[in-house]
Structure formats: structure tokens, C-alpha cells
Amino acid sequence: MSSSKSNPKTSIIILAAGLGKRMHSSLPKVLVPVCGRPMLFNSLTQLESVVPNARVAIVVGHQKEKVIEQVNAQKFKLQIDYVEQAEQKGTGHAVKCAMSSEWGKRAVANKENVFVLSGDLPLLSAELVKEMCEPFKRGVVLKLLTAVLKDPFGYGRIVRKSKKGGVIRIVEEKDASAREKLIQEVGLSIYTFQAQFLASGVESLKSNNSQKEYYLTDLIQIASSKKRLIDTRIWENVDDVRGVNNPYELSQSGDILNSRIIREHALNGVRFVSLSNCRVEQKVKIASDVSIYPGVILEGNTVIASGATIGTNVVLKNVKVGAYADVKAGTYAEDSVIGENVKVGPYAHLRPESVIGKNSKIGNFVELKKTTIGEDTSVAHLSYLGDAEVGSHVNIGCGFVTCNFDGRVIDGQRKHKTKIEDHVFVGSDCQTVAPVTLKKGSYVASGSTVTEDVPSDALAIARSRQVTKIGYAKKLKG
């Protein structure tokens, strides 16, 4: 087994201070979501999976409070510190801020290696992290990741002694000559440095370039000029190292990550009718033996149990779907629970805090809001239930409405509750004016507007008596 002396620990610097003007977002760039999670979180998740408990310095600047708050809320299993880059003067300056901090001094004192990457890599893979955190060969001071791109525009070009010779330097796009711009091998702004070399190197950086910034890439030329060994790795899967600088690149990365997510679910037993026509965010959990039709969007903390079917163009956000539930076409639901063997839709709308008990049916054009539906209950079609508690074995006819708001404040609540107990039958085209209770076993006649509690096993009729005038229609026509 290697000793810690020959196999130093790897600590990590993540560059997350930039404004990201080209993103046109009110959020700091690294917090812009890709498939439902801030892009910075993907890097932290991959680091956590490969080097748990590693020391991480996140260099923050623009809206640093938001970045710190959101990262801390996730409770990653990493030793995370924050280093402020008050003025954004380039990547070299950002790393200098980290290496001159107590965090950086500890890395030097412990003779660690330091893995440096940007916070805008939503497709970063665990394999890449493992590669960059492997021990150095003897004499190497830095490991450099490169890729060969058909269109290298915007990337720093790798300049070698000869076609297959050692790397001499990296030249940024804006500083490259016409000949250098023809080079297709590019730097990916992903490096691992020997801590002592990194700390001394960033102190010697100059800003004599078109951007007047301190480039971390200049350390390659410093290492080369001092005859220090550089370990260069060409990374074949260029998707892993895609950065995000604008909304177009954000969408590209989102498509790739979405495809990876769907592939993983499909290999675990989820049946997608169309692999390319669904969106599934990163935190969504889907059991095996689930069928998902085209146009489905699954967001947030949605969980789908085995045997469920999710129909065409369904949108679920933070929804728990029970085993063998059938969520039919066009249904939209958020922050709700759909129980076992429940049928919902087509075109149902479940607003937050709606819970449907097992074996129940919520039909087409039914809207629920903050409503609990018991087991074996049917709300077949064209109804609205808000702020309601509905028991089991209840039948709600077509066109039922709970009138839950009349402008009054009762017990501090502006919305009022309707309670419908077990085995109640409500006919079509009825309304309940809350607060009101329909007690167990009661019936409500079609066309009724109920304003008072209905006792158990009673029949409520709240409508005008029909009056028929023979021959009167002729007068109306004439």
C-alpha cells in the first residue's frame, strides 16, 4: 500500500465567483439550474461520490451570499470553505485568493495536490474526477486535461513543441494568432497542481494580455520554461467537460444531461415510449415497471412507485405517485400525493396539498386544491374542490363546486373548509358554501346549493320547485 507521503491527498478549488453576464439571469451563474439543480451542485455531487470528506474551497464573489446559502443547505459530505474574490480579475487571481487563504496554506503545508475546476460544469462525470484525483507520477507538478474539438472557438489552444511533443503553453482565444486559432486541441480549464507549485506560480502571474486579467493557463508556460513535468490527458468524452456560458449552451447541456438521466432510468426498468420526448429532473425517483408516455415532464422531488402509468403530456412537480396509479394525458400536478391504484385525468389539475386515497378516481377537468380525497371515492368530471376533506366511498357528480371563499375571515382563515364524510352521494351541478359539512351517508340532490350542514343519512334538496306553464313557449317565440 502506498504511503501518504507518496500518495498525497487531493483538495479541490471550485471557481464560482463570476457574474456570468452572458447568461442574462438574475441568479449567479453557478446557481442557474440544469435539469432541476444548480449546475454547481452536479460538480459537488460528483466530487462527493469520488473523494468524500475532501477539503473544498469554493471561490465566491458575485452574489456570494446566495451561493453560500444554497450550498450549505444541501449538506454535502465535503469539507467546504468559502474564499472571497472581491474583484474578478481572472482565473489566476481567483486561485491566488484561494491559495493565499488559510485553506491554501494548509494545502501547501500538507503537501497536497489541488484539483482546480470551474463551477459551470453540469456534465462533469465521476470518471473524470477520479482521473484528476489520481496520484501524480514522480516529478510531475501539474496534470492538464485537454480535448480535441472540431470547433475550438472560445477555448484556449494547446501549443506543443511539435505535433506530438510536450505542451509549451496555452494561448487564450483573444490572444491567439491566426495560426494558433487553427489548433483543435484545447485546454478545458481543469487541472490538478502540486500545491507548492500552484501557490508560488499564481504569485508570479502577470496581466499583460488583451483582457488585463491573470490567467491560470499561464502556469503551463511557467512549468514548461522551468522544465517541470506536465502530465497531459486528452479527454475523449467532450460532453463531460462542456462549460455553460450562455442560455444556448445551457439548453445543450440540459439535453445531454436529460438523456443521461433517462438512460439510467430505462436501464433500471422504466419503460419510456419515446426516449427523446420526456424531461426528467435529477432528483426524480422512478421505480421499475413504470410506463411513461411522450411529452411527460417530471420535476423536483417526484417519486413514482412500481406499476404506475404516466400518460402523454403529464407534468408532475414534487408529486408522490402510488403503485399502479394511472395518471392520464394532460394532467398537471404539484406538491401532491396520488395514492395506490388511483386514476387521475385526463386533464386534471392537482394544486398543492392535494392527497388522493387509494382506488379513487379523479376524472377529466377536475381541479383539486388543498383537498384530501379518501379511498374508493369518485370525482368523475368537471368539478372544483378547494380546502376540502372528502371521505371514502363518496360519489361526487358532474359540475360540483366547493365555494370556499366569500371574503370573510373566520378563525384567521380567508378560505373556508368543506367536509364530506364517508358514503356521501352528491348529485350533479351542486355547490357547497363553506364552512359546511355533509355527514356520513347523506345525499344531496342534483342542482342544490348547500349552505347548512346535512345530517347523517339525510337528503338535502336546495333548489327552487319546477314550474311548468303549458303552451307558454309559443308566446316566447312569437
C-alpha positions as CSV (number, residue, x, y, z in Angstrom):
1,M,0.0,0.0,0.0
2,S,1.3,3.5,-0.9
3,S,2.2,5.8,2.0
4,S,0.5,9.2,2.4
5,K,3.9,10.7,1.5
6,S,3.9,9.2,-2.0
7,N,0.2,9.4,-2.3
8,P,-0.8,12.9,-1.1
9,K,-4.4,13.9,-0.6
10,T,-6.2,15.9,-3.2
11,S,-8.1,19.0,-2.2
12,I,-10.3,21.0,-4.6
13,I,-10.8,24.6,-5.7
14,I,-14.0,25.4,-7.5
15,L,-14.2,28.8,-9.3
16,A,-17.7,30.2,-8.7
17,A,-17.2,34.0,-8.4
18,G,-18.1,35.1,-11.9
19,L,-21.0,37.3,-12.8
20,G,-21.9,35.3,-15.9
21,K,-23.3,38.3,-17.9
22,R,-24.0,36.2,-21.0
23,M,-26.4,34.0,-19.0
24,H,-28.8,37.0,-18.8
25,S,-30.0,35.6,-15.4
26,S,-30.7,37.3,-12.1
27,L,-29.0,34.3,-10.4
28,P,-25.3,33.9,-10.1
29,K,-24.1,31.8,-13.0
30,V,-23.3,28.7,-10.9
31,L,-26.8,28.6,-9.4
32,V,-28.6,28.6,-12.8
33,P,-30.4,25.2,-12.8
34,V,-29.8,22.4,-15.3
35,C,-32.3,19.6,-15.1
36,G,-33.7,21.0,-11.9
37,R,-30.4,21.5,-9.9
38,P,-27.9,24.4,-9.9
39,M,-25.1,23.5,-12.2
40,L,-22.6,23.8,-9.3
41,F,-24.4,21.1,-7.4
42,N,-23.5,18.5,-10.1
43,S,-19.8,19.1,-9.6
44,L,-20.1,18.8,-5.8
45,T,-22.2,15.6,-6.1
46,Q,-19.5,14.0,-8.4
47,L,-16.7,15.1,-6.1
48,E,-18.6,13.8,-3.1
49,S,-19.0,10.4,-4.8
50,V,-15.3,10.0,-5.5
51,V,-13.5,11.9,-2.8
52,P,-15.9,12.1,0.2
53,N,-14.8,14.4,3.0
54,A,-12.3,16.1,0.7
55,R,-11.4,19.7,1.5
56,V,-13.1,22.1,-1.0
57,A,-12.6,25.8,-1.4
58,I,-15.3,27.5,-3.3
59,V,-14.2,30.9,-4.6
60,V,-17.2,33.2,-4.4
61,G,-17.8,36.8,-5.5
62,H,-20.9,37.8,-7.3
63,Q,-24.0,37.3,-5.0
64,K,-21.8,35.2,-2.7
65,E,-24.5,35.1,0.0
66,K,-26.8,33.2,-2.3
67,V,-24.1,30.7,-3.4
68,I,-23.1,30.1,0.2
69,E,-26.7,29.8,1.5
70,Q,-27.7,27.3,-1.2
71,V,-24.6,25.1,-1.0
72,N,-24.8,24.9,2.8
73,A,-28.5,23.9,2.6
74,Q,-27.6,20.8,0.7
75,K,-25.3,19.4,3.4
76,F,-22.7,17.8,1.1
77,K,-20.3,15.3,2.6
78,L,-17.4,17.6,1.8
79,Q,-15.3,19.9,4.0
80,I,-16.4,23.1,2.3
81,D,-14.8,26.5,2.9
82,Y,-15.5,29.8,1.0
83,V,-12.9,32.2,-0.2
84,E,-14.0,35.6,-1.5
85,Q,-12.7,37.1,-4.7
86,A,-13.9,40.6,-4.2
87,E,-12.8,41.8,-7.7
88,Q,-13.0,39.4,-10.6
89,K,-9.5,39.7,-12.2
90,G,-9.4,36.3,-13.9
91,T,-8.9,32.6,-13.1
92,G,-5.4,33.1,-11.9
93,H,-6.4,35.8,-9.5
94,A,-9.3,33.6,-8.2
95,V,-6.9,30.7,-7.5
96,K,-4.4,33.1,-5.9
97,C,-7.2,34.2,-3.5
98,A,-7.7,30.6,-2.5
99,M,-4.0,29.7,-2.2
100,S,-3.2,32.7,-0.1
101,S,-6.0,31.9,2.4
102,E,-5.7,29.7,5.4
103,W,-7.2,26.9,3.3
104,G,-4.4,27.2,0.7
105,K,-1.7,27.5,3.3
106,R,-2.9,24.2,4.8
107,A,-2.7,22.5,1.3
108,V,0.9,23.6,0.9
109,A,1.8,22.6,4.5
110,N,0.3,19.1,4.0
111,K,1.9,18.8,0.5
112,E,-1.5,18.1,-1.1
113,N,-2.4,18.1,-4.7
114,V,-5.0,20.7,-5.7
115,F,-7.7,19.9,-8.3
116,V,-9.0,23.1,-9.9
117,L,-12.2,23.4,-11.9
118,S,-14.9,25.9,-12.7
119,G,-18.4,25.7,-11.2
120,D,-20.2,25.7,-14.5
121,L,-19.6,22.0,-15.5
122,P,-23.1,20.4,-15.2
123,L,-22.0,17.3,-17.1
124,L,-18.9,16.6,-15.0
125,S,-18.5,12.8,-14.5
126,A,-17.3,10.8,-11.6
127,E,-14.8,9.1,-14.0
128,L,-13.2,12.5,-14.8
129,V,-13.0,13.4,-11.1
130,K,-11.3,10.1,-10.4
131,E,-8.8,10.6,-13.2
132,M,-7.8,14.1,-11.9
133,C,-7.5,12.9,-8.3
134,E,-5.2,10.0,-9.1
135,P,-1.7,10.3,-7.6
136,F,1.0,12.1,-9.7
137,K,3.9,10.2,-11.4
138,R,7.2,11.1,-9.9
139,G,8.4,14.6,-10.8
140,V,5.0,15.9,-12.2
141,V,3.9,19.3,-10.9
142,L,0.6,19.5,-12.8
143,K,-2.0,17.4,-14.6
144,L,-3.6,19.1,-17.6
145,L,-6.9,18.0,-19.2
146,T,-7.3,18.7,-22.9
147,A,-9.8,17.8,-25.7
148,V,-9.8,17.8,-29.5
149,L,-12.7,19.8,-30.8
150,K,-14.0,20.3,-34.4
151,D,-14.9,23.8,-33.5
152,P,-12.5,25.1,-30.9
153,F,-13.8,28.7,-30.9
154,G,-13.6,30.3,-27.5
155,Y,-11.2,27.8,-25.9
156,G,-7.6,28.3,-25.1
157,R,-5.4,26.5,-27.6
158,I,-2.7,23.9,-26.6
159,V,0.6,24.9,-28.1
160,R,3.1,22.0,-28.3
161,K,6.8,21.7,-29.1
162,S,5.8,19.6,-32.1
163,K,2.7,17.8,-33.2
164,K,3.1,15.1,-30.5
165,G,5.6,17.0,-28.3
166,G,5.2,18.3,-24.8
167,V,2.9,21.2,-24.0
168,I,4.6,24.6,-24.1
169,R,1.7,26.9,-23.2
170,I,-2.0,27.6,-23.6
171,V,-3.0,30.7,-25.5
172,E,-6.4,32.2,-25.0
173,E,-8.7,32.8,-28.0
174,K,-8.5,36.6,-27.8
175,D,-4.7,36.4,-27.6
176,A,-4.1,33.7,-30.3
177,S,-2.6,34.4,-33.7
178,A,-4.4,33.3,-36.8
179,R,-2.2,30.2,-37.0
180,E,-2.8,29.3,-33.3
181,K,-6.5,29.6,-33.9
182,L,-6.3,26.6,-36.3
183,I,-5.2,24.3,-33.4
184,Q,-8.1,22.0,-32.5
185,E,-6.6,20.7,-29.2
186,V,-7.9,22.9,-26.4
187,G,-7.5,23.4,-22.7
188,L,-10.5,22.7,-20.6
189,S,-9.7,24.8,-17.5
190,I,-9.5,21.6,-15.5
191,Y,-6.2,21.0,-13.7
192,T,-4.6,19.3,-10.8
193,F,-1.5,21.0,-9.3
194,Q,1.1,20.2,-6.8
195,A,0.1,22.7,-4.0
196,Q,3.6,24.2,-3.6
197,F,4.0,24.8,-7.3
198,L,0.5,26.3,-7.6
199,A,1.0,28.7,-4.6
200,S,4.3,30.0,-5.9
201,G,3.1,30.1,-9.6
202,V,0.0,32.2,-9.0
203,E,2.1,34.8,-7.2
204,S,4.2,35.3,-10.4
205,L,1.3,35.7,-12.9
206,K,1.2,38.9,-15.0
207,S,-1.8,40.5,-16.6
208,N,-0.2,41.6,-19.8
209,N,-2.9,40.3,-22.1
210,S,-5.9,41.6,-24.0
211,Q,-8.2,41.1,-21.1
212,K,-5.8,42.6,-18.5
213,E,-6.5,39.5,-16.4
214,Y,-4.4,36.9,-14.5
215,Y,-4.8,33.7,-16.5
216,L,-4.3,30.4,-14.7
217,T,-3.4,28.9,-18.1
218,D,-0.1,30.9,-17.9
219,L,1.1,28.3,-15.3
220,I,1.6,25.8,-18.1
221,Q,4.2,28.1,-19.7
222,I,5.8,28.7,-16.3
223,A,6.1,24.9,-15.7
224,S,7.4,24.3,-19.2
225,S,10.1,27.0,-19.0
226,K,11.3,25.6,-15.7
227,K,11.5,22.1,-17.3
228,R,8.9,20.8,-14.8
229,L,6.9,17.7,-15.8
230,I,3.4,18.2,-17.1
231,D,1.0,15.2,-17.4
232,T,-1.4,15.9,-20.2
233,R,-4.5,13.8,-20.6
234,I,-6.8,14.1,-23.7
235,W,-10.4,13.5,-22.5
236,E,-12.4,11.7,-25.2
237,N,-15.9,12.4,-24.0
238,V,-16.1,16.1,-24.6
239,D,-19.7,16.3,-23.2
240,D,-18.2,15.7,-19.7
241,V,-16.3,19.0,-19.9
242,R,-18.9,21.3,-21.5
243,G,-18.9,24.6,-19.8
244,V,-22.0,26.9,-19.8
245,N,-21.6,30.5,-20.8
246,N,-25.0,31.4,-22.3
247,P,-28.6,30.2,-22.5
248,Y,-27.9,28.2,-25.7
249,E,-25.1,26.2,-24.1
250,L,-27.3,25.8,-21.0
251,S,-30.0,24.2,-23.2
252,Q,-27.4,21.9,-24.9
253,S,-26.1,20.7,-21.5
254,G,-29.7,20.2,-20.3
255,D,-30.5,18.0,-23.3
256,I,-27.4,15.9,-22.7
257,L,-27.9,15.5,-19.0
258,N,-31.6,14.7,-19.5
259,S,-30.6,12.0,-22.0
260,R,-28.2,10.5,-19.4
261,I,-30.9,10.6,-16.7
262,I,-33.5,8.9,-18.9
263,R,-30.9,6.2,-20.0
264,E,-30.2,5.4,-16.3
265,H,-33.9,5.0,-15.5
266,A,-34.5,2.9,-18.6
267,L,-31.7,0.6,-17.8
268,N,-33.3,0.2,-14.3
269,G,-36.6,-0.9,-15.7
270,V,-38.6,2.2,-16.6
271,R,-40.3,2.0,-20.0
272,F,-40.2,5.2,-22.0
273,V,-42.4,5.1,-25.1
274,S,-40.1,7.8,-26.5
275,L,-36.6,8.4,-25.1
276,S,-36.3,11.8,-26.7
277,N,-39.6,13.4,-25.8
278,C,-39.6,13.5,-22.0
279,R,-37.9,15.7,-19.4
280,V,-36.8,14.1,-16.1
281,E,-35.0,16.2,-13.4
282,Q,-32.1,14.9,-11.4
283,K,-33.9,14.3,-8.1
284,V,-36.8,12.4,-9.5
285,K,-37.1,8.8,-8.4
286,I,-38.9,6.2,-10.6
287,A,-39.3,2.5,-9.7
288,S,-39.1,-0.3,-12.2
289,D,-42.1,-1.4,-14.2
290,V,-43.3,2.1,-14.7
291,S,-44.6,3.2,-18.2
292,I,-44.0,6.8,-19.3
293,Y,-45.5,8.2,-22.5
294,P,-44.2,11.1,-24.7
295,G,-44.3,14.7,-23.6
296,V,-44.0,13.9,-19.8
297,I,-42.2,16.4,-17.6
298,L,-41.1,15.1,-14.1
299,E,-39.7,17.8,-11.8
300,G,-38.4,18.3,-8.3
301,N,-38.8,15.5,-5.7
302,T,-41.3,13.5,-7.7
303,V,-41.4,9.8,-6.7
304,I,-43.2,7.2,-8.8
305,A,-43.9,3.7,-7.5
306,S,-43.8,0.4,-9.4
307,G,-46.5,-0.4,-11.9
308,A,-47.7,3.2,-12.4
309,T,-48.5,4.6,-15.9
310,I,-47.8,8.3,-16.7
311,G,-49.7,9.4,-19.8
312,T,-48.9,11.7,-22.6
313,N,-48.1,15.4,-21.7
314,V,-48.4,14.9,-18.0
315,V,-46.5,17.3,-15.8
316,L,-45.6,16.3,-12.2
317,K,-43.7,18.5,-9.8
318,N,-42.9,17.2,-6.3
319,V,-45.6,14.6,-6.6
320,K,-45.7,11.1,-5.0
321,V,-47.4,8.6,-7.2
322,G,-48.5,5.3,-5.8
323,A,-48.2,1.8,-7.2
324,Y,-50.3,1.0,-10.2
325,A,-51.7,4.5,-10.4
326,D,-52.8,5.7,-13.8
327,V,-52.1,9.4,-14.5
328,K,-53.8,10.1,-17.8
329,A,-53.0,12.6,-20.6
330,G,-52.7,16.3,-19.9
331,T,-52.8,16.1,-16.1
332,Y,-50.8,18.8,-14.2
333,A,-50.0,18.2,-10.5
334,E,-47.7,19.7,-8.0
335,D,-46.9,19.2,-4.3
336,S,-49.5,16.4,-4.1
337,V,-50.0,12.7,-3.4
338,I,-51.6,10.3,-5.8
339,G,-52.4,7.0,-4.0
340,E,-52.1,3.4,-5.0
341,N,-54.3,2.3,-7.9
342,V,-55.7,5.8,-8.4
343,K,-56.9,7.0,-11.7
344,V,-56.4,10.7,-12.5
345,G,-57.4,12.7,-15.6
346,P,-57.3,13.2,-18.4
347,Y,-56.7,16.9,-18.0
348,A,-57.0,17.0,-14.2
349,H,-55.3,19.7,-12.2
350,L,-53.9,18.9,-8.7
351,R,-52.8,22.1,-6.9
352,P,-50.6,22.0,-3.8
353,E,-51.5,19.9,-0.8
354,S,-53.9,17.6,-2.6
355,V,-54.0,14.0,-1.4
356,I,-55.9,11.2,-3.2
357,G,-56.5,7.9,-1.3
358,K,-56.1,4.5,-3.0
359,N,-58.6,3.2,-5.5
360,S,-60.1,6.6,-6.1
361,K,-60.9,8.4,-9.4
362,I,-60.3,12.0,-10.3
363,G,-61.7,12.5,-13.8
364,N,-61.3,14.9,-16.7
365,F,-61.3,18.6,-16.0
366,V,-61.4,18.2,-12.2
367,E,-59.3,20.6,-10.1
368,L,-58.3,20.0,-6.5
369,K,-56.6,22.5,-4.2
370,K,-55.6,21.7,-0.7
371,T,-58.0,18.8,-0.7
372,T,-57.9,15.3,0.8
373,I,-59.8,12.6,-1.0
374,G,-60.5,9.3,0.8
375,E,-60.3,5.8,-0.6
376,D,-62.7,4.4,-3.2
377,T,-64.1,7.8,-3.9
378,S,-65.0,9.2,-7.4
379,V,-64.9,12.8,-8.6
380,A,-65.6,12.0,-12.2
381,H,-65.5,15.2,-14.1
382,L,-65.9,19.0,-14.4
383,S,-65.6,19.8,-10.7
384,Y,-63.6,22.0,-8.3
385,L,-62.8,21.0,-4.7
386,G,-60.8,23.5,-2.7
387,D,-60.0,23.4,1.0
388,A,-62.0,20.2,1.4
389,E,-61.9,16.9,3.3
390,V,-63.6,14.1,1.4
391,G,-64.1,10.7,3.0
392,S,-64.1,7.2,1.5
393,H,-66.8,5.6,-0.8
394,V,-68.0,9.1,-1.8
395,N,-69.6,9.9,-5.2
396,I,-69.3,13.5,-6.5
397,G,-71.4,14.2,-9.5
398,C,-70.5,16.3,-12.6
399,G,-70.1,20.0,-12.1
400,F,-69.7,20.1,-8.3
401,V,-68.1,23.2,-6.8
402,T,-66.9,23.9,-3.2
403,C,-67.4,27.7,-2.7
404,N,-64.5,28.2,-0.3
405,F,-64.1,31.9,-0.4
406,D,-66.6,34.7,0.4
407,G,-64.3,37.5,1.6
408,R,-64.8,36.8,5.3
409,V,-62.1,35.9,7.7
410,I,-63.1,33.0,10.1
411,D,-60.7,31.9,12.8
412,G,-58.0,33.7,11.0
413,Q,-58.6,31.9,7.7
414,R,-59.8,33.6,4.5
415,K,-60.6,30.2,2.8
416,H,-63.2,28.0,4.4
417,K,-63.5,24.2,4.7
418,T,-66.0,21.8,3.2
419,K,-66.2,18.4,4.9
420,I,-67.8,15.5,3.2
421,E,-67.9,12.3,5.3
422,D,-67.9,8.7,4.2
423,H,-70.5,7.2,1.9
424,V,-72.0,10.6,0.8
425,F,-73.6,11.0,-2.6
426,V,-73.6,14.4,-4.2
427,G,-75.6,14.8,-7.4
428,S,-74.6,16.8,-10.5
429,D,-74.4,20.6,-10.6
430,C,-74.2,21.2,-6.9
431,Q,-72.4,23.7,-4.7
432,T,-71.4,23.8,-1.1
433,V,-70.9,27.2,0.5
434,A,-68.2,26.7,3.2
435,P,-67.9,26.2,6.0
436,V,-70.2,23.3,5.8
437,T,-70.3,19.5,6.5
438,L,-72.1,16.7,4.6
439,K,-72.3,14.0,7.2
440,K,-71.9,10.3,6.8
441,G,-74.3,8.6,4.3
442,S,-76.1,11.8,3.4
443,Y,-77.5,12.6,-0.1
444,V,-77.5,15.9,-2.0
445,A,-80.0,16.3,-4.8
446,S,-78.7,17.5,-8.2
447,G,-78.8,21.2,-8.7
448,S,-78.6,22.0,-5.0
449,T,-76.7,24.9,-3.3
450,V,-76.0,23.7,0.2
451,T,-75.4,26.4,2.8
452,E,-76.1,24.4,6.0
453,D,-74.7,21.1,7.4
454,V,-76.5,18.0,6.2
455,P,-77.2,15.3,8.9
456,S,-76.2,11.7,8.5
457,D,-78.4,9.7,6.1
458,A,-80.5,12.8,5.3
459,L,-81.4,14.0,1.8
460,A,-80.8,17.7,1.1
461,I,-82.7,19.5,-1.7
462,A,-81.7,23.1,-2.1
463,R,-83.3,24.3,-5.3
464,S,-86.5,26.1,-6.5
465,R,-89.5,23.9,-7.3
466,Q,-90.0,23.5,-11.0
467,V,-92.9,25.4,-12.5
468,T,-94.3,24.3,-15.9
469,K,-96.5,26.6,-18.0
470,I,-98.3,24.7,-20.7
471,G,-98.1,26.4,-24.1
472,Y,-96.1,29.3,-22.8
473,A,-93.2,28.7,-25.2
474,K,-95.3,29.8,-28.1
475,K,-95.5,33.3,-26.6
476,L,-91.8,33.5,-26.2
477,K,-91.3,32.6,-29.9
478,G,-93.9,34.9,-31.2
